[in-house]
Amino acid sequence: MNKLIITRWNGSVITLLQSGKETVQIDIEPEQNHSVLGNIYIGKVSNIVKNINAAFVDIGNGQTGYLSLNDAGIHYADDRPYDGKLRQGDEIVVQVEREAVKTKAPVLTGNLNITGRYFVLTTGKKQIGFSSKITDQDWKREMKSYLESVKEDGFGMIVRTNAPNGTMEELELELELLKDSLKKILDSAKHRTCYSLLYSSAPSYLTGLRDSLKSSLEAVITDEPDIYEAIRAYLTRYQPEDSELLTWYEDELLPLGKLYRIEKTMEEALGKRVWLKSGGYLVIEPTEALAVIDVNTGKYSGKKALRDTIMKVNLEAAGEIGHQLRLRNLSGIIIIDFIDMETEEDRRILVERLEEILSGDPVKTTVVEITKLNLVEVTRKKIRKPLYEQASQMKEKVSP
């Protein structure tokens, strides 16, 4: 069972997802610099760069985002049909699909997505899709038949992993709320000025609550009065069945941050070296281009043969790597240098184990291949900033 721990720390709101005694995910959101991920704006095309097939779109407040010209879901703010030719000065409705990463601008899309606990409504692909983690084929057939009967032409639907755990009443209610939200966004764009914020994504502590697997949470704990009220209001409207999970914590002698060892947890989550129980260790080096993870035998002193020793450390490392990718929110290209193995069979077993571990990550993560240099290449979808960047941004805000 999992717990969401939400409090303030060093001028930011920090959310920890705990599974048992282990922290599996951390999100940091500065008070004065909220994430724009998921926000929908009326933007103005400031520049078109044909050699990279992209447009740069000004969304206000000095922010310019990157929009691929292959994006077929573009909406003009005045609702005229898109003719396939974007021009400088055009005012269009865009959503922040990926946050800015250091020198890279945020990625924008005209394919608007409104996300709930059970569904995503999208103006891009107009089909009905299902999360790959939903395996009940009979349920999928019944749900697809129902969705086809209520679907409208202007959007598609993606059925999220949580949907089979919801009642039909809960699913119908959320679908109506999402449809209403999407229609209001597109209608309001016709009457709003350029750079208007049409839709603001929820803070990360609420999206963490929304995205948690139903029935997997045993408590949502906070010691901040305003956050408590925001969560209570959210649960009352969107997840009333979970209202009893919300817990107010108050102890002057032992603050919530101390109880859950936030300082120590952050120190470990940002550290370069991670020790394994066997005595081996990982060295994790994130860069702007990719992240590199090196596996070492370290202090391992087992009495097994060398081949067995290497396999034991590599398999343990695979489990810890799965944990660290989610904890640190490492994404993009990830190169893993496991300890070299001599046989093809051992490499196959390791890759299969790594694939099994990574399949449990809520963010799409794929084992691509073992290169000729025996490096394992993994990709993880980029959504939020990695934890080290979130922490760096927090330090900038609190520094004098």
Beta strands, then each sheet from edge to edge (+ up, - down):
strand 1: 2-9
strand 2: 12-19
strand 3: 22-30
strand 4: 40-49
strand 5: 54-60
strand 6: 63-68
strand 7: 75-76
strand 8: 91-98
strand 9: 107-109
strand 10: 113-115
strand 11: 119-122
strand 12: 128-130
strand 13: 156-159
strand 14: 197-199
strand 15: 217-222
strand 16: 246-248
strand 17: 273-275
strand 18: 281-286
strand 19: 290-296
strand 20: 332-337
strand 21: 365-370
strand 22: 376-380
sheet 1: 3+ 2- 1+ 15+ 16+
sheet 2: 7+ 8- 4+ 5- 6+ 9+
sheet 3: 7+ 8- 4+ 14-
sheet 4: 10+ 11- 13+ 12+
sheet 5: 17+ 18- 19+ 20+ 22- 21+
end
